[in-house]
Amino acid sequence: MVMPAPRVDAAPAPLLVARGIDKTFDRTRALIGADLRLDAGEVHGLLGANGAGKSTLSRVISGHVRRDRGEIAWRGIALDARNAREAIGAGIVMVTQETSLAPDLSVLENIFLPELALPGRLRYGALRQRARDILNSLGQESALPLDMEVRALSIAQRQLVEIAKALAQDASLIIFDEPTASLSPGEVERLFDVMTRLRADGRALVFVSHRLEEVFAITDCVTVMREGRTVTQSVPTATLTQSDLVRLMVGQDLARAQYRRAAAAAGDRTRVLEVRHLRAAPMVRDVSFTLHEGEILGLGGLVGAGRSETLEAIFGLRRPDSGEIRLHGRQFTPRRPVAAIRAGIGFVPEDRRGQSIVPDFSVRENLLLGHLSAHRGFGLGYRARDRRVADLLRQLDLRSDRLLDVSMLNFSGGMQQKIIIARWLLLEPRVLLLDEPTKGVDIGTRSSIYAILRDAADRGAAVLVVSSDFEELLGLCERIVVMSDGTSIAELESDVLDETKLTMFAAPRSSMEITSQLLRTLAGETGGAAYWVLLDSERLFCLARAGGDGDADPGFAAGATPRIGDTRIPTALAADAGHFVAEPGGARRTLLVRVQSHRGHELGWIGLTVAGTSTPDPAAIAQRVHEQFARAA
C-alpha cells in the first residue's frame, strides 16, 4: 500500500505583488523595474534615500500615477487601477503628509466623503454609528469630535480621519507615506497604536519613512529602494541593524557627515542679520534670532512650524505685520525680492521646479538670473562674472560647454540644485537663505552641497538653513533655532543636541497643551516652579516651564540647556529620588517624576520645585503626572 505523502501547508498567498514597475517623468526615470510583495497582517517598511522612488511606487500602487510598464497582482488577480478611485474600490488607500480632506466639512462627512456623491438619501444616524464603531476599533473613540470642521483639527487628527475614511471603504492595504513628518513624539506613539490595531485586524500596512528608529519600532519587514530599483525585498526587520539599512539605502557604509564647526562666542562674531519678534500672519507669529558672519544657522521644526514663511518674509516675498529685521545693524524692510538681492541676500526656495528654474532658459541664463536682478546699468553685464562662473563650474564638477544646454531639465535634480545654489554664490552674498536644500537629491549630491555651503560660510557668508532632516541640521549647523507653531522657542548649540532631543523641542505647542496645563496647575497650587525636562549626564534640557519666582526658581527657563551644576537644583537632579530633595543651605525642595510613553519610550521628567519647609505629597503628585500622560496618549 502506498502511503500518502505528509501534508505540507502552503504559505499564504501574498496580498499584493508588484513586478518590474517602470515610471518616467519627462526625462527622469523614477522607477526602473521596481518590485514589491505585501502580505496581510504585516507592517512593511518601504525605505530608500531621497529620490529612490518610494513615493512614486506607492502612488503607482494606490492609483495616483499610471505605471509605464510592469504588472501588479492584487489577491492573485491582475490590477490596473487607472485612478485613485479605482484603487480605493479594490481596497487600496494611501495616507500622505498632506491629507486630502475637505476642510469645510465635518469629521463625519469627511469619513464618508466617497458616499456623499452616491444616489439616495443619507442616513446620518447610521453613518454616525458606523463612525463610532470605526474609531472604537482603532481605540480612538474620544479622539475625534464627529461634528467638528476638519479645518479645526490638528495634523495628527486629520491623519486619523484619513485612516477612518479608509476603513469606511473597507481598505485592506493602507500606505502611509512619511506619516510622522509633522507629528510630535506623543502623536507618533498614538499613530503606532492605531497601526498595531490595523495589523492585528489582518490589514497590510506600508510605512514609508526616513526615520530609521521608527522603522525598527513598528515594521515587521522592509524593502529597500535605490535610484528607482528594488535592491532588497521583504527582509525581516529584526535581522537588520541601522548600519545594514544605511548600507542598503546608499550602497556603501556612510559615516555621519560633519561639516559644522564649533559655535564661536556671540561676542567674537559680527552680527549680519538680526530678527526680532517677527510676525507675518498666519504662519509666522513671533520669531527672533541672530545670524553671524561665517556661521551656518539652522531653523529646525516640523512641517507647518512657519520656517519657510520666515525666510520668505526676510527675502521680501511675504510682508511682515510687525517686528524688526536688521541687516548689518541697520533697519531692513524689503518690500520686494529685488531689494533683498541688491542688499546682498540670496534665497534658494524649497520648490526647485516651481520657484527656481526657468525651463525655457539655457543653463547659463538660469545660472545668471540672480546677477540680472542685482545688475544695474545697460546690457546684461555677463562678462563681469566670467571668472567667478569658471570657478563655480569647477566646484560643481560641471563642464563649461554644458552651460549652453538649452534646458536645466536635462540635468539631474541634484545638479539642478547645485546650479541654483551657485546662482547666488555668484553674487558673493552677505546672507544666503536655503529652504530644504537637499530635498530630492541623492546622498552623494548632499555631501557636495554641504561642502559648498561650508565653503561659502568660510568665505564670510552668513548661511541660514531650513531642513526637516534633523540629522542634517546637527551635522551642518553650529546653532539651531527651534520653531514650533510659528514661534521660535529655543536657540541651541548643535553639539549639545541629538535627534531625540531636537524632536522633543520641536513638538507642536498645541500637542503639548495637556502637559503645559498640568505644569500651570502644579505651579499655581504649590506656588512653585513646574517644568518638563530631559536629562543627560551633564546637562538639562528644559522643554516647558510654568511659575517659580524667587526662592522656587530652579535656575533655568523654557528652551534653556544649562549644565546641571549651573542650575539652582543640582542635588535633586543628581539624586534620581522619588521624594522631594532639599538643596544644601536652603529651603528649596525638588521632586522629579520620570515619564514614559505607554510603549516604554522615555519622555523625560516632570519636575516641581517649591520653597519653604512644607511640601505636597510626592506620591499624589507622581500619580497625577502619570495619569495626565496616560490621558495624553
Secondary structure, DSSP 8 states (H G I E B T S, - for coil): --------------SEEEEEEEEEETTEEEEEEEEEEE-TT-EEEEE-STTSSHHHHHHHHTTSS--SEEEEEETTEE---SSHHHHHHHTEEEEESS----TTSBHHHHHTHHHHTSSS---HHHHHHHHHHHHHHTT-TTT--TTSBGGGS-HHHHHHHHHHHHHHTT-SEEEEESTTTT--HHHHHHHHHHHHHHHHTT-EEEEE-S-HHHHHHH-SEEEEEETTEEEEEEEEGGG--HHHHHHHHHSS-------------GGGS-EEEEEEEEEETTTEEEEEEEEETT-EEEEE--TTSSHHHHHHHHHTSS--SEEEEEETTEE---SSHHHHHHTTEEEE-S-HHHHT--TTS-HHHHHTHHHHHH--SSS--GGGGHHHHHHHHHHHT--GGGGG-S-GGGS-HHHHHHHHHHHHHTT--SEEEEESTTTT--HHHHHHHHHHHHHHHHTT-EEEEE-S-HHHHHHH-SEEEEEETTEEEEEEEGGG--HHHHHHHHS-GGGGHHHHHHHHHHHHHHSSEEEEEEE-SSBEEEEEEEE--GGG--S--TT---BGGGSS-HHHHHH--SS-EE-TTSS-EEEEEEEE-TTS-EEEEEEEEE-SS----HHHHHHHHHHHHHHH-
